[in-house]
Amino acid sequence: MKSDKNSLFGVFATHSPESCPLNNETSKKIFKEIQNKINTNISRFNVKRVVAFYMSVLEHQWIIILDAENAHAIEELSIAVGISSFNTVKIVPLRYFDDVIAKLES
């Protein structure tokens, strides 16, 4: 899937087993509201869309792919919706594989 303008970011959110929503009531409450809060606040932070949202339960890690204006917008969204309240968040710019190949061939 090729993109003319790349604005994808990977959000890697990791928490400890002790703060996992499976083991912590406060985290569970926040976690159960995150999707709704993302949907409610997404445009407020110039995030265009959630491309994908995956979880690796036993590694206590979430991988969220967002189409956003910039990493600062994602940082603000992560704080507002509660992702950062019990996770360490790493935001990484991403490129489609086809775009990298095209660049290599040009």
FIDOMAR-425469 format. One line per field, with one value per residue: residue number from 1; residue in one letter; y negated, z negated, x negated of N, C-alpha, C, CB in turn. Coordinates in pm, 1 decimal. Glycine has a CB too. Example, Ala and Ser with C-alpha at 12.3 -4.5 7.8 and 13.67 -1.06 7.14 Angstrom:
# residues 2
pos (1:2)
code (A:S)
n_y (569.0:225.0)
n_z (-780.0:-708.0)
n_x (-1319.0:-1285.0)
ca_y (450.0:106.0)
ca_z (-780.0:-714.0)
ca_x (-1230.0:-1367.0)
c_y (330.0:-3.0)
c_z (-780.0:-787.0)
c_x (-1320.0:-1290.0)
cb_y (447.3:59.8)
cb_z (-904.6:-572.5)
cb_x (-1130.8:-1408.4)
***
This chain:
# residues 106
pos (1:2:3:4:5:6:7:8:9:10:11:12:13:14:15:16:17:18:19:20:21:22:23:24:25:26:27:28:29:30:31:32:33:34:35:36:37:38:39:40:41:42:43:44:45:46:47:48:49:50:51:52:53:54:55:56:57:58:59:60:61:62:63:64:65:66:67:68:69:70:71:72:73:74:75:76:77:78:79:80:81:82:83:84:85:86:87:88:89:90:91:92:93:94:95:96:97:98:99:100:101:102:103:104:105:106)
code (M:K:S:D:K:N:S:L:F:G:V:F:A:T:H:S:P:E:S:C:P:L:N:N:E:T:S:K:K:I:F:K:E:I:Q:N:K:I:N:T:N:I:S:R:F:N:V:K:R:V:V:A:F:Y:M:S:V:L:E:H:Q:W:I:I:I:L:D:A:E:N:A:H:A:I:E:E:L:S:I:A:V:G:I:S:S:F:N:T:V:K:I:V:P:L:R:Y:F:D:D:V:I:A:K:L:E:S)
n_y (116.8:-198.4:-533.5:-877.1:-1089.7:-1049.2:-990.7:-822.3:-668.9:-456.1:-353.1:-243.8:-102.2:-15.5:168.4:261.7:593.3:562.0:328.5:398.2:414.0:656.2:721.1:503.4:289.3:10.2:-43.5:127.0:0.2:-241.5:-133.1:-9.3:-227.0:-344.4:-306.8:-431.5:-690.8:-755.0:-756.8:-968.1:-1187.2:-1199.8:-1375.0:-1618.6:-1626.8:-1634.1:-1384.9:-1168.9:-906.2:-580.6:-332.1:-68.5:139.7:323.2:585.0:737.1:951.4:1108.8:996.0:750.3:526.8:276.2:211.5:-46.2:-179.6:-487.5:-744.2:-1051.9:-1406.0:-1484.4:-1372.4:-1502.7:-1550.8:-1293.2:-1235.3:-1414.8:-1314.9:-1058.1:-1119.9:-1250.9:-1050.3:-854.0:-654.2:-691.2:-688.0:-448.2:-327.0:-311.5:-509.9:-493.5:-666.1:-623.5:-720.3:-587.8:-417.0:-307.5:4.2:21.6:-247.1:-291.2:-114.2:-232.3:-473.2:-378.2:-283.9:-509.2)
n_z (0.0:106.5:20.9:87.6:-79.8:-364.6:-683.6:-897.5:-1218.6:-1459.2:-1767.0:-2055.1:-2338.6:-2661.3:-2958.9:-3306.6:-3453.6:-3695.7:-3663.2:-3466.7:-3295.1:-3337.8:-3590.6:-3756.5:-3899.8:-3863.8:-3623.8:-3459.2:-3451.5:-3319.1:-3078.5:-2967.4:-2875.3:-2682.2:-2394.1:-2328.6:-2420.6:-2249.8:-2000.0:-2048.3:-2085.5:-1873.9:-1643.5:-1763.4:-1829.7:-1589.6:-1475.4:-1217.4:-1174.5:-1324.6:-1224.0:-1287.5:-1578.8:-1801.9:-2043.3:-2257.2:-2482.0:-2678.9:-2670.2:-2759.4:-2598.7:-2369.2:-2030.8:-1828.4:-1528.3:-1385.1:-1178.9:-1159.9:-1218.6:-1343.6:-1575.9:-1819.7:-1837.8:-1877.4:-2120.1:-2287.7:-2254.9:-2365.4:-2632.6:-2699.3:-2663.7:-2838.5:-2786.2:-2849.0:-3122.2:-3253.3:-3101.8:-2937.2:-2668.1:-2334.5:-2040.1:-1699.8:-1377.8:-1074.4:-758.9:-452.1:-311.8:-29.7:38.9:-59.2:99.6:353.2:315.3:286.7:540.9:697.0)
n_x (-85.5:-92.8:-177.4:-122.1:-182.1:-351.3:-241.8:-237.7:-254.0:-399.4:-284.6:-410.9:-321.6:-395.5:-350.3:-392.2:-359.8:-225.2:-78.6:92.1:404.2:533.2:459.4:484.9:708.9:753.4:614.0:761.8:1011.5:945.8:846.6:1076.8:1216.7:1058.7:1074.3:1319.6:1260.1:1047.5:1179.9:1358.0:1186.3:1007.7:1001.5:965.4:698.1:566.5:526.0:563.7:663.4:708.5:512.3:448.1:479.6:321.9:260.5:28.7:73.2:-67.7:-317.6:-265.5:-223.8:-116.5:-51.6:2.9:106.8:107.1:242.7:132.1:86.7:-153.7:-413.3:-385.2:-112.3:-18.4:-137.4:2.3:264.3:228.5:185.3:427.5:627.4:554.8:367.8:97.6:105.9:54.4:-133.2:-452.4:-530.8:-627.1:-686.3:-703.5:-806.1:-675.4:-714.3:-570.6:-660.0:-677.2:-719.8:-976.6:-1122.9:-1077.3:-1213.3:-1473.9:-1516.6:-1511.8)
ca_y (0.0:-314.3:-658.8:-995.5:-1167.6:-959.3:-1047.7:-710.1:-654.6:-341.7:-386.5:-123.6:-130.5:100.0:153.6:371.8:688.2:510.2:224.6:454.9:413.8:787.0:736.2:377.4:236.8:-126.5:-29.6:189.9:-103.0:-329.4:-54.2:14.5:-352.2:-401.9:-312.1:-536.2:-820.0:-780.9:-794.5:-1098.4:-1292.8:-1184.0:-1493.8:-1728.7:-1624.0:-1624.1:-1247.3:-1141.6:-778.0:-465.0:-234.7:63.1:139.1:461.6:607.6:859.9:956.9:1161.5:903.6:625.5:421.7:240.0:151.0:-123.0:-250.8:-606.1:-841.9:-1174.7:-1522.6:-1478.2:-1295.0:-1579.7:-1527.4:-1160.3:-1250.3:-1479.9:-1219.0:-951.3:-1172.8:-1281.8:-932.5:-766.5:-552.1:-714.5:-684.1:-327.6:-272.6:-390.0:-524.1:-525.4:-704.6:-601.9:-742.5:-467.4:-431.4:-187.4:75.8:-17.6:-381.0:-278.1:-52.3:-335.1:-567.4:-309.0:-265.6:-637.6)
ca_z (0.0:119.5:-24.4:141.9:-192.3:-477.7:-815.1:-986.3:-1337.3:-1546.0:-1908.9:-2129.9:-2478.3:-2742.4:-3102.0:-3391.2:-3489.2:-3810.7:-3619.3:-3357.1:-3319.7:-3387.0:-3730.1:-3828.5:-3880.7:-3808.8:-3482.8:-3389.5:-3429.8:-3214.3:-2955.5:-2910.9:-2815.7:-2588.9:-2255.7:-2321.7:-2434.5:-2124.7:-1897.6:-2083.8:-2085.0:-1764.9:-1557.9:-1848.7:-1833.1:-1451.8:-1436.9:-1110.2:-1192.2:-1380.6:-1116.2:-1350.8:-1723.9:-1839.4:-2179.2:-2291.5:-2621.8:-2769.1:-2669.8:-2818.2:-2502.2:-2266.6:-1909.9:-1764.5:-1408.9:-1367.9:-1073.7:-1238.7:-1170.8:-1395.5:-1698.5:-1932.8:-1843.0:-1936.6:-2261.3:-2355.1:-2255.3:-2460.6:-2768.0:-2717.9:-2669.9:-2947.6:-2748.1:-2920.3:-3267.6:-3309.0:-3001.1:-2878.7:-2528.9:-2235.4:-1914.4:-1594.9:-1241.6:-990.8:-613.9:-380.6:-248.1:112.4:47.6:-79.6:221.9:457.7:286.1:316.8:685.6:769.0)
ca_x (0.0:-178.3:-119.2:-187.0:-234.0:-362.0:-216.1:-207.8:-336.5:-377.1:-282.0:-441.7:-288.4:-433.1:-325.5:-440.4:-253.6:-150.3:15.6:171.9:548.9:577.3:418.1:494.7:844.8:748.5:576.3:873.9:1113.6:892.9:837.4:1209.7:1264.7:961.3:1123.1:1420.8:1192.8:974.0:1278.6:1414.1:1085.0:911.5:990.1:919.1:552.4:516.5:498.0:659.0:732.7:639.2:493.1:454.8:457.5:292.4:213.1:-41.1:115.6:-170.0:-432.5:-215.8:-255.1:-19.9:-107.2:109.3:61.8:190.9:217.6:140.8:14.1:-290.7:-429.2:-334.8:32.3:-0.2:-173.3:114.8:375.6:194.6:207.2:569.8:714.5:512.2:269.0:-28.2:124.4:-6.9:-223.7:-559.7:-488.8:-730.0:-621.4:-802.7:-755.9:-676.0:-698.8:-530.9:-770.1:-683.6:-777.9:-1120.8:-1176.4:-1074.9:-1322.3:-1599.1:-1527.7:-1515.1)
c_y (-123.0:-440.8:-775.1:-1079.4:-1079.0:-1033.6:-938.2:-705.6:-525.0:-388.7:-254.2:-156.5:-3.7:70.2:274.5:470.2:636.9:403.6:271.4:450.0:548.3:802.2:612.9:311.8:95.7:-123.0:30.4:86.9:-197.1:-257.2:-36.7:-109.2:-405.4:-411.9:-421.8:-675.0:-854.9:-829.2:-933.5:-1212.4:-1295.2:-1311.1:-1614.6:-1739.7:-1605.3:-1485.4:-1208.9:-1012.4:-678.3:-363.0:-93.4:49.3:285.7:467.9:739.2:874.2:1002.6:1077.4:769.0:507.2:403.3:183.4:85.0:-194.5:-364.7:-686.1:-976.6:-1284.6:-1519.9:-1400.4:-1369.9:-1561.6:-1393.5:-1162.6:-1309.0:-1387.9:-1109.9:-994.6:-1190.3:-1158.2:-831.1:-660.6:-568.1:-705.6:-557.6:-256.1:-368.2:-392.3:-566.0:-551.4:-703.2:-632.1:-615.7:-505.0:-298.8:-126.7:31.7:-156.2:-375.8:-216.1:-153.2:-435.1:-505.5:-296.5:-396.7:-696.9)
c_z (0.0:81.9:37.3:30.9:-315.1:-607.8:-913.8:-1102.2:-1407.2:-1689.0:-1983.3:-2277.9:-2560.0:-2889.8:-3177.0:-3416.7:-3604.1:-3770.0:-3503.7:-3392.1:-3367.0:-3536.1:-3816.5:-3798.1:-3821.9:-3660.4:-3400.1:-3355.6:-3316.4:-3079.8:-2887.8:-2842.2:-2704.0:-2446.3:-2237.2:-2330.3:-2310.4:-2018.3:-1922.6:-2062.5:-1963.5:-1680.8:-1636.3:-1850.2:-1694.3:-1416.0:-1337.5:-1132.1:-1264.6:-1268.0:-1171.2:-1499.2:-1765.7:-1983.6:-2184.5:-2442.4:-2714.2:-2771.5:-2729.9:-2727.7:-2404.0:-2150.1:-1837.9:-1645.3:-1385.3:-1246.5:-1140.4:-1177.7:-1216.6:-1527.0:-1820.9:-1948.9:-1909.7:-2084.7:-2339.7:-2363.2:-2359.1:-2604.2:-2794.0:-2735.8:-2775.3:-2911.8:-2831.5:-3072.1:-3331.5:-3208.9:-2975.4:-2730.3:-2442.9:-2103.0:-1804.5:-1458.1:-1158.3:-843.3:-556.8:-312.9:-103.1:131.6:30.7:43.6:333.6:438.4:318.8:466.6:762.2:773.5)
c_x (-90.1:-103.8:-194.8:-248.5:-232.7:-338.8:-176.3:-306.5:-299.1:-384.0:-299.7:-424.4:-311.0:-408.1:-380.6:-326.2:-166.7:-48.3:103.1:321.0:603.9:552.0:443.9:629.5:846.3:714.5:690.4:981.5:1070.8:895.2:973.5:1267.5:1175.3:1014.8:1226.9:1356.3:1110.2:1071.5:1336.5:1314.8:993.9:894.3:938.9:766.2:490.3:465.2:605.9:736.1:644.4:632.4:507.2:425.1:442.9:245.1:139.0:-25.4:2.8:-297.2:-394.1:-248.3:-140.7:-97.9:9.6:47.9:160.0:146.5:240.5:56.2:-131.6:-293.0:-377.2:-183.7:61.7:-33.7:-56.1:236.2:350.9:217.2:357.0:657.2:670.8:410.0:142.0:-13.7:67.0:-96.9:-339.7:-530.2:-607.2:-658.5:-727.2:-741.8:-772.8:-664.1:-650.4:-653.0:-787.2:-744.7:-929.4:-1185.8:-1182.2:-1188.7:-1457.1:-1623.5:-1535.3:-1654.6)
cb_y (0.2:-324.8:-668.1:-1078.7:-1297.8:-891.6:-1155.2:-577.6:-776.0:-229.3:-461.3:-71.7:-180.9:137.6:136.6:317.6:823.0:452.3:99.3:601.3:372.9:898.5:769.5:282.9:236.9:-212.7:57.9:302.8:-183.6:-375.6:82.3:60.7:-456.8:-319.0:-177.3:-518.3:-819.2:-652.9:-691.8:-1097.1:-1280.1:-1070.1:-1526.8:-1709.9:-1513.4:-1724.2:-1149.4:-1135.5:-720.7:-406.7:-253.1:162.1:66.5:522.3:606.6:857.3:1049.9:1302.4:883.7:603.4:454.1:137.9:258.0:-224.7:-155.2:-694.0:-820.3:-1149.3:-1650.3:-1621.0:-1259.0:-1728.1:-1531.2:-1056.2:-1339.9:-1609.1:-1156.2:-908.2:-1308.2:-1361.0:-865.3:-700.2:-561.7:-849.9:-694.9:-232.8:-244.7:-330.5:-626.4:-408.8:-846.4:-457.1:-861.5:-372.3:-475.5:-218.4:227.0:-14.7:-473.3:-193.0:68.1:-408.5:-610.6:-171.3:-185.7:-736.9)
cb_z (-122.6:260.7:-178.0:222.1:-216.1:-479.1:-806.9:-908.8:-1432.3:-1519.5:-1950.8:-2098.5:-2492.6:-2719.2:-3130.0:-3526.4:-3527.2:-3913.8:-3578.3:-3327.5:-3194.6:-3311.2:-3735.2:-3790.7:-4012.9:-3884.9:-3470.0:-3474.9:-3560.5:-3248.6:-2985.7:-3019.7:-2922.5:-2589.4:-2215.0:-2434.3:-2558.1:-2075.8:-1893.2:-2228.0:-2205.0:-1675.7:-1494.4:-1991.4:-1925.1:-1430.3:-1561.7:-978.1:-1056.9:-1510.0:-1048.9:-1284.3:-1802.6:-1745.7:-2280.1:-2246.5:-2636.4:-2729.9:-2526.3:-2958.4:-2427.1:-2319.7:-1817.7:-1864.6:-1283.2:-1493.6:-945.0:-1382.6:-1219.1:-1415.8:-1718.4:-1915.2:-1701.0:-1864.5:-2276.6:-2282.7:-2114.9:-2442.5:-2787.0:-2600.6:-2535.0:-3003.0:-2596.7:-2883.2:-3300.8:-3357.1:-2870.7:-2910.8:-2516.4:-2221.9:-1925.7:-1599.5:-1174.3:-1031.4:-546.5:-277.1:-254.9:174.0:-58.2:-204.9:264.5:457.8:138.5:253.5:735.6:704.2)
cb_x (97.3:-232.2:-121.1:-87.4:-150.4:-497.7:-106.4:-210.9:-319.8:-479.8:-147.2:-586.5:-140.7:-581.3:-174.2:-497.3:-314.4:-246.8:-60.1:128.2:620.7:506.6:272.8:377.5:919.0:644.6:450.7:933.6:1138.3:748.7:777.3:1304.2:1277.3:834.7:1182.5:1524.0:1102.9:898.6:1391.9:1459.9:1002.0:954.6:1125.9:971.0:505.9:406.6:494.8:587.4:776.0:712.7:354.6:355.7:576.8:186.5:329.8:-194.3:235.0:-204.3:-485.9:-276.5:-384.7:86.5:-180.9:176.3:52.5:186.7:311.5:97.2:82.0:-348.4:-575.2:-368.6:93.5:-87.3:-298.6:152.4:394.4:49.9:132.9:620.0:719.0:628.8:235.4:-83.0:271.7:100.4:-148.1:-703.6:-374.1:-836.8:-553.1:-856.2:-829.7:-561.1:-832.8:-420.4:-746.4:-543.9:-716.0:-1150.8:-1091.5:-939.6:-1318.9:-1598.7:-1411.1:-1420.0)
***
